[in-house]
Amino acid sequence: MLRALKIAGFLLLVDSLIAVMPFSPIIDFSPNGVMGDLMLAEVAALFIIAGILDFSSSIGMAQFRKTFLSSKEDYSPEIRKEKERTAVVFLFTGLVLLAAMILLMVYNLSV
């Protein structure tokens, strides 16, 4: 989970730097709006990546690769657990960014 917090911290730093740039070519030009837009895109991408990682190691996907792609690779619970651990990092990072985005939204509503 520490790895996910480091990734989330890095992404928040990058979002903050991009949001204060005066030439930001994003839809909403206020710094909070730009940061919110970037965070929403990152949360969506992180959730999609986590889902793809988890799905790619499932039994069904292993059977699909074996049947249609003539893969010699069988389903392995060890590989499944490893991919699940990687997917959890992406999922937790997305949840941290989602929480930060909600806090940013609440802050903007109170101002």
Phi and psi in degrees as GROMACS dihedral restraints (atoms count N, CA, C in turn):
[ dihedral_restraints ]
;  ai    aj    ak    al  type     phi  dphi    fc
    3     4     5     6     1   -64.0    20    10
    4     5     6     7     1   -37.5    20    10
    6     7     8     9     1   -62.0    20    10
    7     8     9    10     1   -41.0    20    10
    9    10    11    12     1   -65.6    20    10
   10    11    12    13     1   -38.6    20    10
   12    13    14    15     1   -67.4    20    10
   13    14    15    16     1   -36.6    20    10
   15    16    17    18     1   -64.7    20    10
   16    17    18    19     1   -43.5    20    10
   18    19    20    21     1   -63.8    20    10
   19    20    21    22     1   -44.2    20    10
   21    22    23    24     1   -63.4    20    10
   22    23    24    25     1   -41.4    20    10
   24    25    26    27     1   -61.7    20    10
   25    26    27    28     1   -42.3    20    10
   27    28    29    30     1   -63.2    20    10
   28    29    30    31     1   -45.4    20    10
   30    31    32    33     1   -64.1    20    10
   31    32    33    34     1   -38.3    20    10
   33    34    35    36     1   -65.1    20    10
   34    35    36    37     1   -38.0    20    10
   36    37    38    39     1   -64.6    20    10
   37    38    39    40     1   -45.8    20    10
   39    40    41    42     1   -63.3    20    10
   40    41    42    43     1   -42.7    20    10
   42    43    44    45     1   -61.3    20    10
   43    44    45    46     1   -41.5    20    10
   45    46    47    48     1   -63.6    20    10
   46    47    48    49     1   -42.5    20    10
   48    49    50    51     1   -65.2    20    10
   49    50    51    52     1   -41.6    20    10
   51    52    53    54     1   -68.4    20    10
   52    53    54    55     1   -37.0    20    10
   54    55    56    57     1   -66.3    20    10
   55    56    57    58     1   -30.4    20    10
   57    58    59    60     1   -89.7    20    10
   58    59    60    61     1    -2.5    20    10
   60    61    62    63     1   -68.8    20    10
   61    62    63    64     1   133.6    20    10
   63    64    65    66     1   -72.8    20    10
   64    65    66    67     1   -16.7    20    10
   66    67    68    69     1  -108.1    20    10
   67    68    69    70     1    27.5    20    10
   69    70    71    72     1   -63.2    20    10
   70    71    72    73     1   118.4    20    10
   72    73    74    75     1   -89.9    20    10
   73    74    75    76     1    38.3    20    10
   75    76    77    78     1   -99.0    20    10
   76    77    78    79     1   168.1    20    10
   78    79    80    81     1   -54.9    20    10
   79    80    81    82     1   -54.1    20    10
   81    82    83    84     1  -100.5    20    10
   82    83    84    85     1   126.7    20    10
   84    85    86    87     1   -94.3    20    10
   85    86    87    88     1    -0.8    20    10
   87    88    89    90     1   -76.9    20    10
   88    89    90    91     1   146.1    20    10
   90    91    92    93     1   -56.9    20    10
   91    92    93    94     1   -41.9    20    10
   93    94    95    96     1   -67.0    20    10
   94    95    96    97     1   -36.8    20    10
   96    97    98    99     1   -66.3    20    10
   97    98    99   100     1   -42.8    20    10
   99   100   101   102     1   -63.3    20    10
  100   101   102   103     1   -44.1    20    10
  102   103   104   105     1   -63.0    20    10
  103   104   105   106     1   -41.6    20    10
  105   106   107   108     1   -63.6    20    10
  106   107   108   109     1   -42.1    20    10
  108   109   110   111     1   -62.9    20    10
  109   110   111   112     1   -44.8    20    10
  111   112   113   114     1   -64.0    20    10
  112   113   114   115     1   -42.0    20    10
  114   115   116   117     1   -65.4    20    10
  115   116   117   118     1   -38.4    20    10
  117   118   119   120     1   -63.4    20    10
  118   119   120   121     1   -43.2    20    10
  120   121   122   123     1   -64.2    20    10
  121   122   123   124     1   -40.5    20    10
  123   124   125   126     1   -67.9    20    10
  124   125   126   127     1   -40.2    20    10
  126   127   128   129     1   -61.5    20    10
  127   128   129   130     1   -45.5    20    10
  129   130   131   132     1   -61.6    20    10
  130   131   132   133     1   -44.7    20    10
  132   133   134   135     1   -63.9    20    10
  133   134   135   136     1   -41.4    20    10
  135   136   137   138     1   -65.3    20    10
  136   137   138   139     1   -40.5    20    10
  138   139   140   141     1   -66.2    20    10
  139   140   141   142     1   -40.1    20    10
  141   142   143   144     1   -65.4    20    10
  142   143   144   145     1   -43.3    20    10
  144   145   146   147     1   -61.9    20    10
  145   146   147   148     1   -43.3    20    10
  147   148   149   150     1   -61.8    20    10
  148   149   150   151     1   -42.5    20    10
  150   151   152   153     1   -64.5    20    10
  151   152   153   154     1   -42.0    20    10
  153   154   155   156     1   -65.0    20    10
  154   155   156   157     1   -42.3    20    10
  156   157   158   159     1   -61.6    20    10
  157   158   159   160     1   -43.2    20    10
  159   160   161   162     1   -68.0    20    10
  160   161   162   163     1   -43.5    20    10
  162   163   164   165     1   -67.8    20    10
  163   164   165   166     1   -35.4    20    10
  165   166   167   168     1   -67.0    20    10
  166   167   168   169     1   -18.9    20    10
  168   169   170   171     1  -105.1    20    10
  169   170   171   172     1    10.5    20    10
  171   172   173   174     1   -76.0    20    10
  172   173   174   175     1   165.9    20    10
  174   175   176   177     1   -63.6    20    10
  175   176   177   178     1   -42.1    20    10
  177   178   179   180     1   -60.9    20    10
  178   179   180   181     1   -41.8    20    10
  180   181   182   183     1   -69.2    20    10
  181   182   183   184     1   -36.5    20    10
  183   184   185   186     1   -64.1    20    10
  184   185   186   187     1   -41.0    20    10
  186   187   188   189     1   -66.7    20    10
  187   188   189   190     1   -38.4    20    10
  189   190   191   192     1   -61.9    20    10
  190   191   192   193     1   -46.5    20    10
  192   193   194   195     1   -62.7    20    10
  193   194   195   196     1   -39.2    20    10
  195   196   197   198     1   -68.6    20    10
  196   197   198   199     1   -42.1    20    10
  198   199   200   201     1   -77.1    20    10
  199   200   201   202     1   -51.7    20    10
  201   202   203   204     1   -94.6    20    10
  202   203   204   205     1   -26.7    20    10
  204   205   206   207     1  -106.8    20    10
  205   206   207   208     1     5.4    20    10
  207   208   209   210     1    52.6    20    10
  208   209   210   211     1    43.2    20    10
  210   211   212   213     1   -81.6    20    10
  211   212   213   214     1   144.3    20    10
  213   214   215   216     1   -89.8    20    10
  214   215   216   217     1    -5.7    20    10
  216   217   218   219     1   -79.7    20    10
  217   218   219   220     1   124.0    20    10
  219   220   221   222     1   -93.6    20    10
  220   221   222   223     1   168.5    20    10
  222   223   224   225     1   -67.6    20    10
  223   224   225   226     1   135.3    20    10
  225   226   227   228     1  -132.0    20    10
  226   227   228   229     1   121.7    20    10
  228   229   230   231     1   -61.7    20    10
  229   230   231   232     1   -30.0    20    10
  231   232   233   234     1   -67.0    20    10
  232   233   234   235     1   -44.8    20    10
  234   235   236   237     1   -65.4    20    10
  235   236   237   238     1   -38.1    20    10
  237   238   239   240     1   -60.3    20    10
  238   239   240   241     1   -46.8    20    10
  240   241   242   243     1   -63.8    20    10
  241   242   243   244     1   -39.6    20    10
  243   244   245   246     1   -63.9    20    10
  244   245   246   247     1   -43.8    20    10
  246   247   248   249     1   -68.8    20    10
  247   248   249   250     1   -34.1    20    10
  249   250   251   252     1   -64.0    20    10
  250   251   252   253     1   -40.6    20    10
  252   253   254   255     1   -63.0    20    10
  253   254   255   256     1   -40.9    20    10
  255   256   257   258     1   -66.2    20    10
  256   257   258   259     1   -41.0    20    10
  258   259   260   261     1   -64.6    20    10
  259   260   261   262     1   -36.0    20    10
  261   262   263   264     1   -64.6    20    10
  262   263   264   265     1   -35.8    20    10
  264   265   266   267     1   -62.0    20    10
  265   266   267   268     1   -46.3    20    10
  267   268   269   270     1   -65.6    20    10
  268   269   270   271     1   -40.6    20    10
  270   271   272   273     1   -64.6    20    10
  271   272   273   274     1   -45.8    20    10
  273   274   275   276     1   -65.6    20    10
  274   275   276   277     1   -38.9    20    10
  276   277   278   279     1   -61.0    20    10
  277   278   279   280     1   -43.2    20    10
  279   280   281   282     1   -62.3    20    10
  280   281   282   283     1   -38.7    20    10
  282   283   284   285     1   -67.3    20    10
  283   284   285   286     1   -38.5    20    10
  285   286   287   288     1   -64.0    20    10
  286   287   288   289     1   -44.3    20    10
  288   289   290   291     1   -66.3    20    10
  289   290   291   292     1   -36.1    20    10
  291   292   293   294     1   -64.0    20    10
  292   293   294   295     1   -42.1    20    10
  294   295   296   297     1   -63.9    20    10
  295   296   297   298     1   -41.4    20    10
  297   298   299   300     1   -64.6    20    10
  298   299   300   301     1   -38.2    20    10
  300   301   302   303     1   -65.7    20    10
  301   302   303   304     1   -40.2    20    10
  303   304   305   306     1   -65.5    20    10
  304   305   306   307     1   -41.1    20    10
  306   307   308   309     1   -62.9    20    10
  307   308   309   310     1   -39.4    20    10
  309   310   311   312     1   -63.0    20    10
  310   311   312   313     1   -40.8    20    10
  312   313   314   315     1   -65.2    20    10
  313   314   315   316     1   -44.3    20    10
  315   316   317   318     1   -63.8    20    10
  316   317   318   319     1   -39.5    20    10
  318   319   320   321     1   -61.5    20    10
  319   320   321   322     1   -44.5    20    10
  321   322   323   324     1   -65.0    20    10
  322   323   324   325     1   -34.6    20    10
  324   325   326   327     1   -71.7    20    10
  325   326   327   328     1   -30.1    20    10
  327   328   329   330     1   -82.6    20    10
  328   329   330   331     1   -16.2    20    10
